[in-house]
Structure formats: structure tokens, C-alpha cells
Amino acid sequence: MGSLSQDVAAALKQNSSYNQRLALKDVEERLERLLRELTRSSEKYAERFRPIVDHWRSTRILDYATEYEGEIDNPYVVALPLTAQQEIFVGRTNISKRLEQFLRKQPCPPLLLYGQRRMGKTSLLNNLTRLLPSTIIPLFVDLQGLPSLAKDDAGFFDNLSSEMQYSAQNSGYTLPTLTRDTLTPDPFSRFVQWLNEVEISLENNLLLLMLDEFEALNKTFVRGDLDGTKILGFFRHLIQHRPRLKILFSGSHTLDELEHWASYLINVQTLHISYLKENEARQLIEQPMADFGLTYTPEASQRVLELTRCHPYLVQLLCSEIVTQKNEQPVEKRWIAQVDDVIAAIENALENSHFLFLNIVTEQISATSLAVLRFIAAQGEGACVNRAQLAEHFPEQLEQSLKNLLQRELIETVEGGYRFQVELIRRWIESVISDQ
């Protein structure tokens, strides 16, 4: 019941009624299955919980999300990762195939899914169950909040096992229980024993433990809440000695950028996630779901591609703004998106992505790198600035700044110079940062 209530809460956070209905429909189906199980069960707990489940089901939680007549459904998700139930997830088959190849290797090296923020890392992890063979069971753990709840080793493994059990339950598997009391005397040994039980329960399947936002764990090492030497050594031991357990870290940093990680997780294989392919981005624009009501002119679709560089988050953000403004137009003008509609959506898109861009300039790049970005941005859309121009304005730390900006996929080399990769990011830098 706890996981169902969490799923309802997550569904209500969706930014459109369409995505709310989609997520709540999945909860309603799970309630139906649970009610049938409780009806058949002779256990004492069944009699207690059956009326509760029946009450939830009878409230018809989908009823509130009624579809307004004449509106275009907005399927885009701009604040949360995509779940396996949301059909707008597109592409990434090349990454899932490469991942499967690594998982089949013996021994399997430590794996890192690396990409810039909002490139779709978590969305990919959420959808791996349908992209990988059924013999591979992905268990998703979000480390963003987990380490903050753990003040010692027992707390860390207690929260880790709980997240693994919750993820398995969402995929239709039930893992053995593990309690804090049994962990406290010797957390590492008891967690290993629990993993033995987990492997037995999953028979001959491979277990893929996906640790998202792994940088959050590093912060606990820096603060001293957890012993990084022990935790990383433990992960290394699991990778080396458990052939049926594979570990995938996911984040916006490489292991080399974090102290000690690379020395413990040697020979890491990096899976780089970046922009969508053009045909995938075009599908996201023009056909994000079956029977999508909005038609784009070829010129309008092309302008979205030019502005976003097929960046998955920015495509969804811009298209979501387009749908929102089209729904405010008279019905006779509503169903076709023109270039003017794309241009009109830019301002709101930039405003609503402010915190993403602000994270880039405050946490990912240096002050000199930001100054270089501002200089290039001021030259206009598509402008290429050569190294001589940059050296004249930035005689110090230019080489390191360019390396930083290239690694963060903010600029690219072209015709002997440098330009922005994504036009929307250039516009934000030009309009917001330049005013400061």
C-alpha cells in the first residue's frame, strides 16, 4: 500500500492531465490485481486490507483528471524523469544494446552511464526493463536522497535494500526482507548474506543494480558520514566476486572527477548518453503519442530541431510550451503549429529552464569558462569564434576553460573555432547572464 500511495503522489506531480491519467491508470490496474489477490487469500491480513483496497479502487482516482473537450493533450514531461508507462520515451536502443553486451561479459567491468543534466539518464534507467531481455532484472536506486538518510553503515544498507525491494516490486518481483536490527551488528556481512538470498529468489536471472546520481554518495564521504574507503571497497568486491550482480553508476560526472572513485572502480566502462538522433527527436516533436492532435509544418519542426540540437529535455520543454499556447488559441487555429508558434514559445521555455541553466553556470564551469561563454553568446546564433579572438580576450586559463566547456557539451569545435552546441542555451546565456 505504501508503494501505491507513493506512485499516486508521483502521478499527481506530473505537469499535464494526460500524464496524470496515464500514471494513475497504472495505479488503478495494480489496485485491481491486489484486490483479486486479497479476495483469493486466506491469510488473516487479507481480511483487514481488502476493504481498504476496495475503497481506494471505488474512489476512481482517475475521475478527477477529465479531458477538456477541444484541448490538445500535452504528453510532455519536463519536471520529472519518464517512467516505463509513458510512451513518449524514444530512442536509446544503441545504449541499451551496448549495455547488454557489457552485462553478458564475464567478468563484467564497473559501468558508468554518463551524461549532462537532463539528457535523459534517469528516464533511460526507468525504461531498461522493456529494453533489456527479461533475464536481466534492473533495480533502480536514486542516491539523491538515500545517503542523507544514512548516518552510518547500517543505515546506508537499510535504505539501499529498501529501495531495491521497492524497485523489484514495481517490476513484479518480491525480494527477501532485510531489517535494520539484523544489519546493525555487522552491516557489510549481513548485506552480503541478504544478497545471497536475493540471488536465490531470482533464480538464474542477472541482477542489475542501478545507482543513479552517484555523486550524492560522494558528498557523504566528504562530510564523513560514511567511510568512502569501506563503501567503495565493498562495491569493488561485489563487482569482482558476484557474477550475477552487475553494478551501473549513473551521473553527470566521470569517476576521474571524484577523488578515490577511479582507483577503486578500475577499468570502468562509460556509456555516454547525449542528444537524441534527429529522427528520434522529430518523432518526439510530431508524434509523441498515438493520435496526437497537433500537426507541425515541416518548417516548424525544423526550427525546434535547430533551437534544441535534439536535446531531449529541451525538445520536451519547448514542445510543451507550444501545446500550452496552442490550447489558448481559437479552435480554428489550434491544430497546426507554425514557425511563429515555435518562436513565441521560446521566452517561456527559457524562463522555465532557468534553474537547469543556472546549475550549469554555477556548479559545472569556472568563472573564466562562463566569461568565454558570454563572449561567444554575444556573437549571435550559429556564430563561430576562432581561438585567436578568444586568446586576445582571455589570455589566462583559456586552454583549461575550453576543455571544461567541451567536456560539458556546451560548445563544439568547428572550422577552426568554437560555437555553442545548443541555441536555446546560447540565448539564455545572452539574455540572462549578460544582464548581470
N, C-alpha and C positions, 0 to 999 in steps of 0.2 A: 504493500500500500504506500510505503514511503517513496519508493521509486516512481509510482504513478503520480503522486502529488508533485514530485519534482518535475516530472515531464509536463504536467499541466502548467506549472509555473513557467517553465521554459517556453511552452507554446504561447502563453499569453504575452511574452516579451517580443514575439515576432512583430515585424513592423507593418504587416498588412493583414487584412482579414482573410485573404486567401491562404497565406502561410499558417495563420492561426487555425483555420479549419483543417488544413492538411495534417498538422501536428496533433490536433485534438481528435481527429478521426482515428489516428493510430492508437491513442489512449483508449478511445471508446471500444475499439476492437479487442484490445488487451483486457479490458474490463469484462467483455463478453466471454472471453476464454477463461478468465479467472472465475467468473460466476459458474460456468459449466463444471470446472474442476471442483469447486466447493460444493456444488449440488451432488456430485458423484461421491465425494469423500465421506468417510465415516469417522474421521478424526474429530476430536472434541472442538478444536479451534474452528472447524468449518462452520459449525452452528453459530458461533459468535460473529464470524466475519461475513457470512453470507448476506445478512440484511444490510450491512454497511455497503458492500459492493453493489447490491441491488439498488440501494438508494442513490449511489453515485451514478449508476447507469441510467436510472429513471429520471435524473435531473436533465439528461440530454444536453451535456455541456457544449454540444455543437450549436444548439439552437440560437445562442446569442449572436453568433457570427454569421448573420444572414447576409446574403449577397444583394447589394443595391442594384435595382434594375437600371440598365443602361450604362453602368460603370465598367471600365476595363479592369479586370482582375490584375492586381500588382503582385507578381510572384517573386519579386526580387528581395533578397535578404542582404541588408547592408550593415547590420549591427551584430549579428551572430553567425557562427560557422554553419554551413549547410549540413543537414542531417541526411541519413540514408533515405528518408521519406520524401525529400524534396527533389523533384525531377529536374530542376534547373541545373543540377550538378552536371558538368560536361567535361569531357577530355580526361587527361591524366593517365590514359591507358599505357603510355610509354613508361611512366614512372612505376606503375603497378607491376608491369611485366618485368622491369629491371629488378624491382624489389623481390618478386617471386624467384628470380634467378639466384639472387643472393641467399634467400631463405633455403633454397634447395642445396646449397653448398655445405660440405662438411669438412672442416668446421666453418660455421658462418661467422664472418667478422662483425664487429660492432657497427651499427648502421646509424647514419645521421641524415634526417630529412631537413635540408637547409634551404631557406628562402627568406626574402624580405617580408616584413609585416604585411598582413592582408593579401598575401599571394595565394592563400587557399590551403595552407598546410593542414590546419585542423579539419577543414572540410574534406580533404583527401583522406585523412585518418578515419573520419566518421563513415566514409563510404568504402573503405577497403574490404569490408565483409562481402560486398557484392562484386568487387573487382578481383579478389583473390579466390583460389579454389576453396571449396568447403572444408578441405582437410587442414586449412590454416585458420586458426581462430584468433582474430585480433582483439586484444583487450586494451581499451583506451583509458589512460590516466592523465588527468590535467594537473600538472605540477604547479600551476599558477597559484593555487590556494592551498594545496596539500602541505607543503613544508611549513607554512606559517602556523599550522595547527599542531605541528610536531615539535616538541621541545626536547625530546630525547629519542633514542633509537627505537624504543618500544612504541612510542607514539608515531614515529615515521612508518614503521612496518604495519602498524594497526591501520593507519589511514591508507597506506598503499594497498593492503589486502582488501579493504572495504571498497575502494574504487575499482579494483579488479573484479570483485564479486558483482558489483553493480553493473559494470560493463558486460560481463558474461551473461547476466540475467537479461539484459536488453537484447542479447543475441540468441536467447533461448537455452542457455546453459546455466547449470547450478553448480557453483564451486563449493567445496567444503568450508565450514565456518572456521574462523580464527578469532580468538578473543584477546583483548588487551591483557587480561590476567595471565594467560598462558605465555604471552610474549615477554612479560616483564623480567622474569629471572634470567633469560638468555635470548634476546630478540633475534640475533642472527641465526642461531641454531634452530630455534622454533620456526622461523620463517622458512628455512630450508626444509624442515620436516613437512610443513604445510605445502610447499611446492611439490614434494613427493606425492602427497595426497591429491593435489590438483592434477598432476600428470596422469595418475592412475584413473581419476574420474573422467578425464578427457580421452582415455584410451590411446589410440595411435596418432592422434592429431598433433600438429605443431602448434605451439602457443607463441603468439607474437605480442610481446609486452611493449606498448607504445607510450613513451613518456614525453608528453607534449609540454612545451615551454620549459625545457630542462634548465634554462638559465636561472629560473626561480630557485632551483635546488642549490645552485652555486651561491646564491645570496645567503642561504642558511650556513654554508661553510664559512663564508667571510665573517658573518656575525658570530660564529662559534656555537650556534645552536646544535649543529650536527657536526660530527667529525668527518670531514671530506675524505681523509685518507682511508678510513674504515668503509665508508659507503661506496666510494669508487672502487676500492679493492674488492668489495663484495660483488659489485656489478661485473668486474673483470672476471672473478671466479665463476659467476653464473654463465657468462659468455663462453668461457673455456671448457666448462665441465658439464653443461646441460644441453645436449644436442637437440632436445625437443623444445627448449625455451630460447626464443630469439628476442633480442632487445633492440628497439628502434628509438633513438632520441630525436626530438624534433624541436627546432628553434630558429631564431634569426641570427645566431652567431655560429661560427665554426668552433670546434673544440680547441683549436690553437689559440683562440682569443681568450680562453678562460684558463686561469692558472691551474696546473696539475692535471687537467682532464686528459689532454692528449697523451701524457706519459702513462696513464693508467689504461686508457682505451686505445691501444696501439692498433695500427692498420685499419683505422676506421674508414668505411666506405660511405662516401657522401652522395646522396640523391638530391640533386638540385632542382627545386621547383621554382619556376619563373612564370613568364607570361603564357597565356593560352595561345594555341595556334590560331591563325586568322579564321579558319573555317569554324573552329570551336567558339571563338568569340562572336562570330556572326550568328551562329545558332543561338547563343545566349541573348543576343540582341533581338533577333527576328522571330525565334520560336522557342522561348524559354520554357513553355509548357504546351501541352496539346490544346488546340483550339484557342490559342492566344488571340485576343481581339484586335490588337493593334498591328497595322501594316506600316512598314518603313519604306520610304522611297530608297532606291539604291544610293543616292547622294547622302541621304540622312544616315544610313548605316555606315557608309564610308567615313563620314565625319566623326561618328562615335569611335570608330577604329583609330582614326588619326589622333583624336584627343586622348585616348586611353592607352594606346600601344598594346591593346588586348590584356591589360591588367585586370584580373577577374573582379577584384573589389571595385575598381573604378568604373568598369563596364556596368556592373550592377547598380552602383550608386547613380551614375548618370541616367541610365535607363529607368530607374525607379523615379527619379525626378521628372523624366519625360512623361511617364504614365500618370503621375500625380497631376501635372499641369494639363495634360490632355483631358483628364476627368473633370477639370474645371471649365473646359471649353464647351460651347454649344454642341449638341449631339451631332449636328450635320458636319462639324469639323473634327470630331473626336477620333475617328478611326484610322487616320493616316498621319504618320509622323514625317514632317518635312525638316529640311536643314534648319529653318528658323526655329523649330521646336527644340532641336538639339542645342542651338546657340542660347536660347532662352533658359535652358536648364542648367547652364554652366555655373552661374552665380550661386544658386542654392547648393549645387553639388560641391563647390569649393568650400562653402560655409559649413556644410555638414561633414566634410572630411578634415576639418581644421585640426582636430586632435591627432589624427594619423600623421599629418604633415608636421605638426608641431613636435611629435615624438621623433621624427626623422632629424629635425634640425637641432633638437636639444639633447638627444641621447645617442645618436648614431654617428654624428660627424663633428669635427672640430670647428673652432671659430674661424680658422683660415679656410677650411673647406666650405663653410657657409658663405664666406665672403666671395670665394670663387663662384659658387652657385649664383649668388646675387648678380655678379658681373655678367655671367653667361645669360642669365634670365633677362637682363635688361636689353639684350641684343635682339629680342623678338623671337617669334615662333620659327622653329627649324634652323635658327642661326648657329653657325659653326665658328668657334673661336680657336685660333691656332695657338700653339704653345708660346710663340714669341710674344703675342699680345698678353698672355697670362703671365709670362715671366716678367714683363715690364711692370705690370701692376702688382704682382705678388712675388717679389724676389726671394722671399724666405719660405721654406716649408712647402713649396709648390709640389714637388715630387710626391711627398707623403700625402698631401691633400688630394691630388689626382688619384692616387692609388686607393685612398679611402672612398672617394666618390664613385670610382669604377666598381669597387667591391660591393658597395651598397646599391648598385644598379641605378644610380641617379643620372649619370652621364655615360656617354659612349664615345669611342674614337671613330672619327670619320674624316676622310680626306685630309689627313694630317692634323686634324684639330679635334675639338671636343664640343658636344652638344647634349642637351637634355634627352633622356630616353622617353620621358612621358610629358606630353604637352600640358596636361592638367597640373602636374607638379610644378612645371615651369611657371604657369600662370599664378599659382598660389605663392610661390617664392617672389614673383614680381609684384603682386598686388598687396601681399601682407607683410612680408619681411622688409621689403624696400621702404615701407612707410615708417618703420621703426627707427 
